[in-house]
Each structure stands twice: as structure tokens, then as C-alpha cells.
């Protein structure tokens, strides 16, 4: 198998590349990444280019580059991880999200269609389903799409494009939608690494609103295993939810981080809530369990403890990025607080 992984220097993408190279010895990976702020070449430190791995720097929305890459490499499958993903940033600049998440997906789908015989796995998010009330059942693959942020709207559009290429052109497409990921190599602008790195430095931990927003958390390695299961065994034209069976309030997660770091809860600072902040996500992954034989392996408590330990041991990886992310986060909050 020759696989194109887009965004392979990002958080999920780099964990996926590492997993493929470790557990699929007969696969070759080409990693296409633009190397934006959220990508980090150190995410794949120790993996050298050679017969099984090649890195290409470029934009998924660059039609000429992508067409040339498909023609040269003759891929068997694409795992499309590359995306702008931070909701906060999408509130400030939605255009970048449309270019990468929608136009970039279209370019990849057209290239796969032109080559023929390519399976396209579209990596999506639970945020396309919108928000749940406290007593509502978890999202299923049949839940109507109701995105509520520029980020989730762009991801919903990408999913629909991929499925449209299957129904219109017969392209071999599988869509996965995951819950909130956490684990090693996650950029410190996201909740768990921001809380960990802030607590390790003794800084205030900014918690949006009352902190009672609920998320279903999945360890990135469990998510990547689910993606590979869907790529190898998923039915074409189908959607598979991948959840962690770990629904927790944000405030609970923050308190657990402080406990694991050994820092005081006095560091928690409630700040102006994010505009349009979804209240609750939860995922029903019974379809993936039934059809793919996939379930998450790690409990949230095990995964969070391992994640805190990883960040504690890798300060050289996160130090600069965490400082920038913390400052940017405070600036956004100050902007939203203005009348």
C-alpha cells in the first residue's frame, strides 16, 4: 500500500504516521504538509526519509502540486488529516478555514478521481453535528448536521463534498468523525495541552464561562487505530463515528490536570465564554464497534496521566509554542469581553 497522509506534521497526522510505520511494515507513506504554525517537524523526529517515508512540503489546495504528486506516486489511498482546526481562530478568520478545509478537500477528491482506484478517507469531527442538550442521546451517524462555528461548518462542507464524490462519481470514500482528541504532540492552543503547560509554569488556567461544557475525549492513538480500521474495512460511502466513551465537563478535566501536575486549583480563572460555544458533544461509536471491530483501548484517566507525563518530559518541544498560544488566547478573550 502506498498512502498519502495530508497534514502529517500536525498533532493527529504525526501520530498516525508513526502508527502506520510501526504497525504496517508493508505500507509506504508520503506526508504532504504546508508546515503552518500548528505543524512541527519535531513531531516526527527520528523518522528519516527513505523507502518507506517521504515528506513533501505543500498546500493541499495547490491543484498543480497535488495533481503532480498523484501522477508521480500512484497512491492506493489518501488519509486526509490536513485542516485548520481551532474554533477560536475560525471566529477571527473564517477564510483560511474555507480554503484549507473545503477547497483543499475538493482538490484531493478531484485528484483521486482523475487517477482512479484511490480510496479517500475523510477525517472529520463530531462538531459537525452541533450541540446536545444534557438529556439527549449521543450523536450517531444519522444525526443531522448542524454546525455552529466557521470551523465546524467548513468541516461539514468537506464531509459532504467527499460523500457527494462517492454518490456522483463512484469514488471510494469513507468518512470518520472523531470526538475531542488529546495526547502527545498536540499544539498548546488546545484545552488539555494549554492547561498542562500553563499549570507546569504556574500560570492562570483560563476556563471559558462556567466550565460546564461537556466533551467526549479520545486518546489520539485510539483515534488513529480507528482511522486505520475504517480505511481497511470500512464500507465505501459510509460514515463512522469514533468516540472515547469518556464524556467529561471541561472543569473536571482542568481539575484533573491540576491534580496530576500537583498544582493548586486556585490557578483556575473563569473568563468570558467563547462566542457560540457548543455546550455538549457525545459520540455513539457502536457502528464502528460492530462493523470494524474497533473500540478505544485507553480509559480517559490512563490517557490523561500519560499525556501529562509526556508534556512534563518534553518541555523543549512545547516551551515556545505554549508561550505564544497562551498570549494569543488571552488576547482573544480580552477582545470577546469588549462590549
C-alpha positions as CSV (number, residue, x, y, z in Angstrom):
1,X,0.0,0.0,0.0
2,X,1.2,3.5,-0.8
3,X,-0.6,6.1,1.3
4,X,-0.8,9.9,1.1
5,X,-1.3,11.4,4.6
6,X,-2.1,15.1,4.5
7,X,-1.1,17.2,7.5
8,X,1.3,14.6,8.7
9,X,3.3,17.1,10.8
10,X,0.3,18.1,12.8
11,X,-1.0,16.5,16.0
12,X,-3.2,13.7,14.7
13,X,-1.3,13.3,11.4
14,X,2.1,12.8,13.1
15,X,0.7,10.2,15.5
16,X,-0.9,8.5,12.5
17,X,2.3,8.4,10.5
18,X,4.2,7.0,13.5
19,X,1.5,4.3,14.0
20,X,1.5,3.3,10.3
21,X,5.3,3.0,10.1
22,X,5.3,0.9,13.3
23,X,2.4,-1.4,12.6
24,X,2.0,-1.6,8.8
25,X,5.5,-2.7,7.6
26,X,4.4,-3.1,4.0
27,X,3.0,0.4,3.7
28,X,4.8,3.4,2.2
29,X,3.8,6.9,3.5
30,X,4.0,10.2,1.7
31,X,3.4,13.1,4.0
32,X,2.1,16.3,2.4
33,X,2.1,19.3,4.9
34,X,2.3,23.0,4.4
35,X,4.1,23.4,7.8
36,X,1.8,26.1,9.3
37,X,2.0,27.2,12.9
38,X,0.3,24.0,14.1
39,X,2.7,21.7,12.3
40,X,6.1,20.8,13.8
41,X,8.9,18.8,12.1
42,X,9.9,17.7,15.6
43,X,6.7,15.7,15.7
44,X,8.4,13.1,13.5
45,X,11.8,13.4,15.0
46,X,13.7,10.1,14.5
47,X,11.8,9.2,11.3
48,X,14.1,9.7,8.3
49,X,13.1,9.9,4.7
50,X,13.7,6.7,2.8
51,X,12.0,3.8,1.0
52,X,9.0,3.8,3.4
53,X,8.6,7.6,4.2
54,X,8.7,10.7,2.1
55,X,7.9,14.3,3.1
56,X,6.6,16.9,0.6
57,X,6.1,20.5,1.7
58,X,3.0,21.9,0.1
59,X,-0.6,23.1,0.3
60,X,-3.5,20.6,-0.2
61,X,-5.3,23.4,-2.1
62,X,-2.5,23.7,-4.6
63,X,-4.1,22.0,-7.6
64,X,-1.0,21.7,-9.7
65,X,1.2,20.3,-6.9
66,X,-1.4,17.7,-5.8
67,X,-2.1,16.6,-9.4
68,X,1.6,16.1,-10.0
69,X,2.0,14.2,-6.7
70,X,-0.8,11.8,-7.5
71,X,0.6,11.2,-11.0
72,X,4.1,10.6,-9.7
73,X,3.2,8.4,-6.7
74,X,0.1,6.5,-7.9
75,X,-1.4,6.3,-4.4
76,X,-3.6,3.5,-3.3
77,X,-5.3,5.6,-0.6
78,X,-5.4,9.1,0.9
79,X,-6.0,9.8,4.6
80,X,-6.9,13.4,4.7
81,X,-5.9,14.9,8.1
82,X,-4.8,18.3,7.0
83,X,-7.2,21.0,8.3
84,X,-7.4,24.3,10.2
85,X,-9.0,23.1,13.4
86,X,-9.0,25.7,16.2
87,X,-12.5,27.1,16.7
88,X,-11.2,30.3,18.3
89,X,-9.1,31.0,15.2
90,X,-12.1,30.3,12.9
91,X,-14.1,33.0,14.7
92,X,-11.4,35.6,13.9
93,X,-10.6,34.4,10.3
94,X,-13.0,32.0,8.6
95,X,-11.5,32.5,5.1
96,X,-8.4,30.4,5.9
97,X,-10.7,27.6,7.1
98,X,-12.7,27.6,3.9
99,X,-9.5,27.4,1.7
100,X,-7.8,24.6,3.6
101,X,-10.8,22.5,4.8
102,X,-13.1,22.9,1.8
103,X,-11.1,23.8,-1.3
104,X,-8.2,21.6,-0.2
105,X,-10.6,18.6,0.2
106,X,-12.1,19.3,-3.3
107,X,-8.6,19.3,-4.8
108,X,-7.7,16.0,-3.3
109,X,-11.0,14.4,-4.3
110,X,-10.6,15.6,-7.9
111,X,-7.0,14.2,-8.0
112,X,-8.2,10.8,-6.6
113,X,-11.0,10.7,-9.2
114,X,-8.6,11.5,-12.1
115,X,-6.1,8.8,-11.0
116,X,-8.8,6.1,-10.3
117,X,-8.6,3.3,-7.9
118,X,-7.8,5.5,-4.9
119,X,-9.7,5.2,-1.6
120,X,-10.2,8.6,0.1
121,X,-10.6,8.6,3.9
122,X,-12.0,12.0,5.1
123,X,-11.1,12.7,8.7
124,X,-14.0,14.7,10.3
125,X,-15.2,15.8,13.7
126,X,-18.1,15.5,16.0
127,X,-18.6,19.2,15.9
128,X,-20.4,19.0,12.5
129,X,-23.4,17.6,14.5
130,X,-23.8,20.8,16.5
131,X,-24.6,20.7,20.2
132,X,-26.5,18.3,22.5
133,X,-28.9,19.1,25.4
134,X,-28.0,17.5,28.8
135,X,-30.5,14.7,28.4
136,X,-30.1,14.0,24.7
137,X,-28.6,10.7,23.4
138,X,-25.1,10.8,21.9
139,X,-24.6,11.7,18.2
140,X,-25.0,8.8,15.7
141,X,-24.0,8.8,12.1
142,X,-27.7,9.6,11.3
143,X,-27.7,12.7,13.4
144,X,-28.5,15.7,11.1
145,X,-25.5,18.0,10.5
146,X,-25.9,21.3,12.4
147,X,-22.5,23.1,12.6
148,X,-22.4,26.2,14.7
149,X,-18.9,27.7,14.1
150,X,-17.0,28.6,11.0
151,X,-14.6,25.7,11.8
152,X,-17.3,23.0,12.1
153,X,-19.2,24.5,9.1
154,X,-16.1,24.1,6.9
155,X,-15.6,20.5,8.1
156,X,-19.3,19.6,7.4
157,X,-18.8,21.0,3.9
158,X,-15.7,18.9,3.4
159,X,-17.6,15.7,4.6
160,X,-20.5,16.4,2.2
161,X,-18.1,17.0,-0.7
162,X,-16.4,13.7,-0.1
163,X,-19.7,11.8,0.1
164,X,-21.0,13.7,-3.0
165,X,-18.0,12.5,-4.9
166,X,-18.9,8.9,-3.9
167,X,-22.5,9.2,-4.9
168,X,-21.9,11.2,-8.1
169,X,-18.7,9.8,-9.4
170,X,-18.4,6.4,-7.6
171,X,-15.2,7.5,-5.8
172,X,-14.3,5.1,-3.0
173,X,-14.8,7.4,0.1
174,X,-15.1,6.7,3.8
175,X,-15.7,9.4,6.4
176,X,-14.7,9.2,10.0
177,X,-15.9,11.7,12.7
178,X,-14.0,11.7,16.0
179,X,-14.6,13.3,19.4
180,X,-12.1,15.6,21.1
181,X,-8.5,14.2,20.8
182,X,-5.7,14.5,23.3
183,X,-2.3,13.1,23.7
184,X,1.4,13.7,22.8
185,X,2.4,16.3,20.2
186,X,-0.8,18.4,20.5
187,X,-0.3,22.1,19.9
188,X,-0.6,24.0,23.2
189,X,-3.5,26.2,21.9
190,X,-6.0,23.3,22.6
191,X,-7.6,22.8,26.0
192,X,-5.7,19.9,27.6
193,X,-2.1,20.9,26.5
194,X,-2.9,24.6,27.3
195,X,-3.9,23.6,30.8
196,X,-1.0,21.3,31.3
197,X,1.7,23.7,30.1
198,X,0.1,26.6,32.0
199,X,-0.1,24.6,35.2
200,X,3.5,23.5,34.8
201,X,4.6,27.1,34.6
202,X,2.3,28.2,37.5
203,X,0.2,30.4,35.2
204,X,-3.5,31.1,35.5
205,X,-5.7,28.5,33.7
206,X,-8.3,30.3,31.6
207,X,-11.6,28.4,31.7
208,X,-14.4,29.6,29.4
209,X,-17.6,30.6,31.1
210,X,-18.7,28.3,33.9
211,X,-16.6,25.4,32.6
212,X,-19.6,23.1,32.4
213,X,-19.2,22.4,28.7
214,X,-19.1,18.6,28.2
215,X,-16.9,16.8,25.7
216,X,-16.2,13.2,24.8
217,X,-12.4,12.6,24.9
218,X,-10.5,10.1,22.9
219,X,-6.7,9.4,23.1
220,X,-5.1,10.2,19.7
221,X,-3.7,6.7,19.4
222,X,-7.1,5.2,19.8
223,X,-8.4,7.6,17.2
224,X,-5.6,6.7,14.7
225,X,-6.3,3.0,15.2
226,X,-10.0,3.7,14.4
227,X,-9.0,5.5,11.2
228,X,-6.9,2.6,10.0
229,X,-9.7,0.2,10.7
230,X,-12.1,2.4,8.7
231,X,-9.5,2.7,5.8
232,X,-9.0,-1.1,5.7
233,X,-12.5,-2.4,6.5
234,X,-15.0,0.5,6.2
235,X,-17.8,0.2,3.6
236,X,-17.5,2.7,0.8
237,X,-19.8,5.7,1.1
238,X,-20.3,5.2,4.9
239,X,-19.6,7.4,7.9
240,X,-18.1,6.0,11.1
241,X,-18.2,7.9,14.5
242,X,-15.1,7.3,16.7
243,X,-15.6,8.2,20.3
244,X,-13.6,7.7,23.5
245,X,-16.5,6.7,25.8
246,X,-15.2,9.5,28.1
247,X,-17.7,12.3,28.4
248,X,-16.4,14.9,30.9
249,X,-17.0,18.5,31.8
250,X,-14.2,20.9,30.9
251,X,-13.9,22.0,34.5
252,X,-13.5,18.4,35.6
253,X,-10.7,17.9,33.0
254,X,-8.9,21.1,34.2
255,X,-9.1,19.9,37.9
256,X,-7.7,16.5,36.9
257,X,-4.8,18.2,35.1
258,X,-4.0,20.3,38.2
259,X,-4.1,17.2,40.4
260,X,-1.7,15.3,38.1
261,X,0.6,18.3,37.8
262,X,0.4,18.8,41.6
263,X,-0.7,22.5,41.2
264,X,-3.4,24.4,43.1
265,X,-7.0,24.8,41.9
266,X,-6.6,28.5,42.8
267,X,-4.9,28.8,39.3
268,X,-8.3,28.3,37.7
269,X,-9.6,31.6,36.2
270,X,-13.1,31.8,34.7
271,X,-13.1,34.1,31.6
272,X,-15.5,35.4,29.0
273,X,-17.0,32.4,27.2
274,X,-16.3,31.9,23.5
275,X,-18.9,33.2,21.1
276,X,-21.4,30.5,20.1
277,X,-19.7,27.9,22.4
278,X,-21.3,24.5,22.0
279,X,-22.5,23.1,25.3
280,X,-22.1,19.3,24.9
281,X,-20.8,16.7,22.5
282,X,-21.1,12.9,22.9
283,X,-20.5,10.1,20.4
284,X,-22.2,6.8,19.8
285,X,-19.5,4.6,18.2
286,X,-21.5,1.4,18.1
287,X,-21.4,1.3,14.3
288,X,-17.6,1.3,14.3
289,X,-17.5,-1.3,17.0
290,X,-20.0,-3.5,15.1
291,X,-18.6,-3.2,11.6
292,X,-14.9,-2.5,12.2
293,X,-14.3,-4.3,15.4
294,X,-12.9,-1.1,16.9
295,X,-13.2,0.2,20.4
296,X,-11.0,2.7,22.3
297,X,-8.3,0.9,24.4
298,X,-7.4,3.6,26.9
299,X,-9.6,5.0,29.7
300,X,-9.5,8.7,30.0
301,X,-7.8,8.6,33.4
302,X,-5.0,6.4,31.9
303,X,-4.6,8.5,28.8
304,X,-4.6,11.9,30.7
305,X,-2.0,10.7,33.2
306,X,0.2,9.5,30.3
307,X,-0.3,12.8,28.5
308,X,0.6,15.0,31.5
309,X,3.7,12.9,31.9
310,X,4.6,13.4,28.3
311,X,4.4,17.2,28.5
312,X,6.3,17.2,31.7
313,X,9.1,15.3,30.0
314,X,9.1,17.3,26.7
315,X,9.3,20.9,27.8
316,X,11.8,21.6,25.0
317,X,9.1,20.6,22.5
318,X,6.3,22.9,23.8
319,X,8.0,25.8,25.6
320,X,8.0,28.4,22.8
321,X,4.6,27.4,21.3
322,X,2.9,27.3,24.7
323,X,4.0,30.9,25.4
324,X,2.6,32.1,22.1
325,X,-0.6,30.1,22.5
326,X,-1.2,31.4,26.0
327,X,-0.7,35.1,24.9
328,X,-2.9,34.7,21.9
329,X,-5.6,33.0,24.0
330,X,-5.6,35.9,26.5
331,X,-5.8,38.4,23.7
332,X,-8.8,36.7,22.1
333,X,-10.6,36.6,25.4
334,X,-10.0,40.3,26.0
335,X,-11.4,41.0,22.6
336,X,-14.5,39.0,23.2
337,X,-15.1,40.7,26.5
338,X,-15.3,44.1,25.0
339,X,-18.9,45.5,24.6
